[in-house]
């Protein structure tokens, strides 16, 4: 395995990781910002008020994006497995 190939595989792996984690983290950020603004406006500082909407939002995002995430991960894994002969030579 050449250093260039290792860098390319690492780059592809990081790209897939960002693609998979991005929507989840972005939804948590948006929900947290909305809940934070609501808490600041109403001066309600309850921990569960912040946690429960994020949990529900993440569950919805995961439910909606699971097919897409599975396809991305499956495609990457197939490319990686098909590339094994090139990696070993």
C-alpha positions in Angstrom: 0.0 0.0 0.0 1.4 3.3 -1.1 1.2 6.4 1.2 -0.9 8.1 -1.5 -3.5 5.3 -1.4 -3.5 5.4 2.4 -4.2 9.1 2.3 -6.9 8.6 -0.3 -8.6 5.9 1.8 -8.4 8.1 4.9 -9.9 11.0 3.0 -12.8 8.9 1.8 -13.4 7.5 5.3 -13.5 11.0 6.8 -15.9 12.1 4.0 -18.2 9.3 4.7 -18.1 10.0 8.5 -18.9 13.6 7.9 -21.8 12.7 5.6 -23.2 10.3 8.2 -22.8 12.5 11.3 -23.5 15.8 9.7 -27.4 15.7 9.5 -27.6 14.3 13.1 -25.3 17.0 14.5 -26.9 19.7 12.5 -30.4 18.8 13.7 -29.2 18.7 17.3 -27.6 22.1 16.9 -30.8 23.6 15.4 -33.1 22.1 18.0 -30.7 23.2 20.8 -30.6 26.7 19.5 -34.4 26.9 19.3 -34.9 25.5 22.8 -32.2 27.8 24.1 -33.9 30.8 22.7 -37.2 29.6 24.2 -35.6 29.1 27.6 -34.0 32.6 27.4 -37.3 34.2 26.5 -39.3 32.5 29.1 -36.6 32.1 31.8 -37.4 28.4 32.2 -34.2 26.6 33.0 -35.3 23.0 33.1 -32.7 20.4 31.9 -35.4 18.0 30.5 -36.8 20.8 28.4 -33.5 20.9 26.5 -33.0 17.1 26.4 -36.4 15.7 25.4 -36.8 17.8 22.2 -33.3 17.0 21.0 -33.9 13.3 21.6 -37.2 13.4 19.7 -35.6 15.4 16.9 -32.7 13.0 16.6 -35.1 10.0 16.5 -37.0 11.7 13.7 -33.9 12.5 11.7 -32.5 9.0 12.1 -35.9 7.5 11.1 -36.0 9.6 8.0 -32.4 9.3 6.9 -31.6 5.7 7.8 -32.1 4.5 4.2 -29.8 7.2 2.8 -27.2 6.6 5.5 -27.3 2.8 4.9 -26.8 3.3 1.2 -23.8 5.6 1.7 -22.2 3.2 4.1 -22.9 0.2 1.9 -21.5 1.9 -1.2 -18.4 2.8 0.7 -17.9 -0.7 2.1 -18.4 -2.2 -1.4 -15.8 0.1 -2.9 -13.4 -0.7 -0.1 -13.9 -4.5 -0.4 -13.6 -4.4 -4.2 -10.4 -2.4 -3.9 -8.7 -4.9 -1.6 -6.8 -6.5 -4.5 -5.4 -3.1 -5.5 -4.4 -2.4 -1.9 -2.6 -5.7 -1.5 -0.6 -5.4 -4.7 
